[in-house]
Amino acid sequence: MEKQPVDKSEIYEQFARLSQQTKDLMESIEILSDRMTKVLAENARLTIENEHLHEVIADKHVQKQEEGLSESRKMLQKLYQEGFHVCNDMYGKRLEPNESCTFCLDAIYGRHN
């Protein structure tokens, strides 16, 4: 078995190619990182804007509902907001913290002809 001489120029060229590929890869990673940062910033901005728009829509909805309420329904709404049931089944009983009642909401905001 005869050993072949090591071609130093080939090793150097291979190392130079690998170094260039690594530099190219790092450049691509930096570009991708910049793009990702921009996308995440835009996503955060749009998320905040979306939340704000949901709040505006909810406020408008509540205003519209309140404008159309009769005096008796406004009283029911006030009682409900103070933490009491206003539905037929549970009228006057306390709501649990953070509890909502579909029947109460229907009694206040529902359209009964």
Secondary structure as GFF3:
##gff-version 3
##sequence-region A 1 113
A	DSSP	alpha_helix	8	67	.	.	.	ID=ss1
A	DSSP	alpha_helix	71	81	.	.	.	ID=ss2
A	DSSP	alpha_helix	102	109	.	.	.	ID=ss3
###
